[in-house]
Amino acid sequence: GAGVSQTPSNKVTEKGKYVELRCDPISGHTALYWYRQSLGQGPEFLIYFQGTGAADDSGLPNDRFFAVRPEGSVSTLKIQRTERGDSAVYLCASSRSTGYKNEQFFGPGTRLTVL
Amino acid sequence: SQQGEEDPQALSIQEGENATMNCSYKTSINNLQWYRQNSGRGLVHLILIRSNEREKHSGRLRVTLDTSKKSSSLLITASRAADTASYFCATGRGGSQGNLIFGKGTKLSVKP
């Protein structure tokens, strides 16, 4: 079956603009995660959803970042007033559920460049 | 914040040799997982070891976990050029806390 897909694969924007990044999880996976990875670093957790609700958004760096998952499937990460420091690869992952097994399947990522 | 610290940061070996990567972490965990990443994009799950397990095998991979030392190792035997990638350990606390905490990774280069 299809894996996790993310669009766009690359996004170049100007400082101050608004961007939306989309994630399509594996069908039937109830948990969805967003991570951000800067060059030379491991992924850093941003937010995760169990169903439609954000179960943990403690990783969002500030209130310019927001994510939704209105129907419990596709999720959109929204960044307002982008800054150069937001440049990174944004990774989405999904898993069958949360819990001890918690194997997460990652998408290819969206590379965001803020000029 | 990052939990794990992989060691070494970079490793270069010849094809056929074994590669060992280590990971240390700070807080209590429910499980520890290893992921591989090619070209700075999507991660591929390799293996998960639970906190009550000490060793696990999957093909050419062997993972050990020492919870008393808060450390884990990943051994890749008979390495191949295709194993060239970055390897990350990630810790999961389980239960309702679903997110993984990743280390900075080990960049492995396998020369043919």
Interface residues (C-beta under 8 A of the other chain):
Chain A: V4 A31 Y33 Y35 Q37 L39 G40 Q41 G42 P43 E44 F45 Y48 Q50 A55 D56 G59 V89 L91 A93 S95 T98 G99 Y100 K101 N102 E103 Q104 F105 F106 G107 P108 G109
Chain B: S1 Q2 G4 N30 N31 Q33 Y35 G40 R41 G42 L43 V44 H45 L48 R50 F88 A90 G92 G94 G95 S96 Q97 G98 N99 L100 I101 F102 G103 K104 G105
